[in-house]
């Protein structure tokens, strides 16, 4: 669906201002290539934060702590 909306938007831009539409068509792959390292960095940082969170919560998981247990305890107080 996103591709269809993008294509229709580009067609409207082509009708209204064709030089700008052609410039966007040429620059889109270049911008995508420039943004690729930042995407990879974001994926890597997300994985590292997930690893750190897993390491921090490992003792609680080994002791059998569950989120719903804490909610039940809180509700009973």
Secondary structure, 3 states (H helix, E strand, C coil): CHHHHHHHHHHHHHHHCHHHHHHHHHHHHHHHHHHHHHHHHHHHHHHHHHHHHHHHHHHHHHCCCCHHHHHHHHHHC
